Amino acid sequence: MVKKNTKRKLVGLVSESSGHRTYYTTKNTQNTSDKISLKKYDPIIRAHATYTETKKSLGRNEIKPRKG
């Protein structure tokens, strides 16, 4: 069975130009505590733009309690 690495969290990347969340990536929260910023292609404006990490929770990192 594969051991899941719990140090890596899923984050969304939002374009500074168009404001759309197009890309998702994982980052190691122990090594990189500040927000990441990457230059990627934005299909909305058809050009390269700077994408920054969202501070909004994506709802995929938390374990939801079971009903019952």
Sequence and secondary structure as in RCSB ss.txt:
>XXXX:A:sequence
MVKKNTKRKLVGLVSESSGHRTYYTTKNTQNTSDKISLKKYDPIIRAHATYTETKKSLGRNEIKPRKG
>XXXX:A:secstr
     TTEEEEEEEETTT  EEEEEEEETTT  S  EEEEEETTTTEEEEEEE  S  SSSS      
